[in-house]
Amino acid sequence: MAEAAKRPGRAPARPVPAAPQAQPGGPGQAPPLWRLLQAAAGVLAAVKGGQSATAALAGVEAGLRPGAQALASQALRRLGRAEALRRLLAQRPPPPHADALLVLALALAWDATEAPYEPFTLVDQAVEAAKRDPRAKPQSGFVNACLRRFLRERDALVAATEANPEARWNYPRWWLERVRADHPQQWESVLTAGRTQPPMSLRVNTRRISRDAYLARLQDAGMAARPTGGQGLVLSRPCPVQALPGWNEGWVSVQDAAAQLAAPLLLGELAAPPGRPLRLLDACAAPGGKTAHLLELADAQVTAIELDPARAARIGDTLGRMGLSARVVVADAGRPQDWWDGQPFDGILLDAPCTASGIVRRHPDVPWLRRERDIAQLAATQARLLAQMWPLLAPGGRLVYCTCSVFRAEGQAQVETFLAHNKEASARPAPGHLLPHSGDSDNAPGDNQPSDHDGFFYALLARGGHGARPA
Ligand SMILES: C[S@@+](CC[C@H](N)C(=O)[O-])C[C@H]1O[C@@H](n2cnc3c(N)ncnc32)[C@H](O)[C@@H]1O
């Protein structure tokens, strides 16, 4: 990086963790770092403006996207600290584009041990990025002054932010207080796990190949992996999906280990009635990961409902690659009069829309996009959907209610309220709040449970008492 620092404006972009080298300038030529910083700052500015990082990245030039994504993700995991530092350096923030570059550089450079580039290179290139962006150019001198002061006084400035919980934990204050209230024993590990880089987890389509056989294929391809849960594998290093053996043939899907618990939980207490396959409903189905898992494990007739037409199209893509089929309907699951034929379902999966507070490690923009009031609003939607799905369940049937949230209002509290008002519903054994966990098998939740997974909530509800339809 010393070479890069001598030539401001042309520092080659060294790939940051998990970011493939981008080469928009032609074969063998890496983009200059200032261009990646501009693109990543654009993502930060979009998130601050309320747009998801995924949507913002879709607008980034393809050759810059992997590097910009890696830098933006790393910065979002350090945004609380970076904003606290910026407040010390500039009482009034500069206009949004300059501010995004300033905050991005602080987020990436404040901890030299984790910085993807030498801090002085990041500062140098952030200033270059400001000079080359007409929207930030008028403030480039200001950005330069703030960042040079930051380099000179870094230790003192960082120490001055240490008492600020947002800087210390890198979450909005309401978020960390909510996690602490909901999980008084585990709140620190929940918050810490949310700031880690998640592994790439796979689900083997055991209709096509056994997990052991697939593991051997991976090893033949030089890819290390370890088993997780019933059908899962965790790759030691992420890779493009096209590099996975049998990807086009539908041997495998990408799915977090916690999400892989839904289908076995629903099917575990269900047996097909004599003379017909199981009738299953996946009430909130896109992009179809759990729909496919249900069909991989059971010979079932699955109805997949999805409100968003663009997302519904992805269910067809998912199932098509796996060679599976379901009845996919674009509709509001909560309006069964629009799509239900009146025949009760043996099993219902309600993977309800939620705050996504359990998948922060995969979507580090989520804490910065959400507002505290979203929890109550989403909990109301979940309660409505749960109440509307319940009458569609056959007596003796099972309903899995799940969310990828760590908040109790979207999990345990939701289900307790439902059970209190539905006397024919009873709770069956289920994981409950599965808190996010990164790393090895320490503190794994139990036998055959994943050890590195996102946060999820699972409840299994039986209609008409325990074991009405034993598997
Ligand atoms: C958590 S995601 C589902 C993920 C999916 N089960 C999977 O595993 O791939 C929730 C989905 O529910 C959809 N959704 C939200 N409200 C809905 C409604 N009233 N009816 C049907 N789908 C809805 C959202 O568009 C979103 O795609």
The ligand as an SDF file (V2000), in Angstrom:
LIG
                    3D

 27 29  0  0  0  0  0  0  0  0999 V2000
  -39.4200  -13.6400    5.4770 C   0  0  0  0  0  0  0  0  0  0  0  0
  -39.8370  -13.4840    3.8220 S   0  0  0  0  0  0  0  0  0  0  0  0
  -40.1370  -15.1480    3.3580 C   0  0  0  0  0  0  0  0  0  0  0  0
  -38.9070  -15.9660    3.0370 C   0  0  0  0  0  0  0  0  0  0  0  0
  -39.2570  -17.3020    2.4460 C   0  0  0  0  0  0  0  0  0  0  0  0
  -40.1240  -18.0720    3.3270 N   0  0  0  0  0  0  0  0  0  0  0  0
  -38.0180  -18.1530    2.1320 C   0  0  0  0  0  0  0  0  0  0  0  0
  -37.6330  -18.9460    2.9640 O   0  0  0  0  0  0  0  0  0  0  0  0
  -37.4600  -18.0020    1.0460 O   0  0  0  0  0  0  0  0  0  0  0  0
  -41.4710  -12.8760    3.9410 C   0  0  0  0  0  0  0  0  0  0  0  0
  -42.1780  -12.7380    2.6020 C   0  0  0  0  0  0  0  0  0  0  0  0
  -43.5470  -12.4910    2.8600 O   0  0  0  0  0  0  0  0  0  0  0  0
  -44.0330  -11.6430    1.8640 C   0  0  0  0  0  0  0  0  0  0  0  0
  -45.2980  -11.0840    2.3900 N   0  0  0  0  0  0  0  0  0  0  0  0
  -45.4670  -10.0310    3.2220 C   0  0  0  0  0  0  0  0  0  0  0  0
  -46.7590   -9.8660    3.5080 N   0  0  0  0  0  0  0  0  0  0  0  0
  -47.4350  -10.8410    2.8630 C   0  0  0  0  0  0  0  0  0  0  0  0
  -48.8140  -11.1840    2.7530 C   0  0  0  0  0  0  0  0  0  0  0  0
  -49.7590  -10.4860    3.3940 N   0  0  0  0  0  0  0  0  0  0  0  0
  -49.1350  -12.2470    1.9830 N   0  0  0  0  0  0  0  0  0  0  0  0
  -48.1960  -12.9560    1.3320 C   0  0  0  0  0  0  0  0  0  0  0  0
  -46.8790  -12.6600    1.3840 N   0  0  0  0  0  0  0  0  0  0  0  0
  -46.5080  -11.6270    2.1470 C   0  0  0  0  0  0  0  0  0  0  0  0
  -42.9100  -10.6720    1.6490 C   0  0  0  0  0  0  0  0  0  0  0  0
  -43.0190  -10.0310    0.3930 O   0  0  0  0  0  0  0  0  0  0  0  0
  -41.7100  -11.5990    1.7320 C   0  0  0  0  0  0  0  0  0  0  0  0
  -41.3510  -12.0730    0.4660 O   0  0  0  0  0  0  0  0  0  0  0  0
  1  2  1  0
  2  3  1  0
  2 10  1  0
  3  4  1  0
  4  5  1  0
  5  6  1  0
  5  7  1  0
  7  8  2  0
  7  9  1  0
 10 11  1  0
 11 12  1  0
 11 26  1  0
 12 13  1  0
 13 14  1  0
 13 24  1  0
 14 15  1  0
 14 23  1  0
 15 16  2  0
 16 17  1  0
 17 18  1  0
 17 23  2  0
 18 19  1  0
 18 20  2  0
 20 21  1  0
 21 22  2  0
 22 23  1  0
 24 25  1  0
 24 26  1  0
 26 27  1  0
M  CHG  2   2   1   9  -1
M  END
$$$$
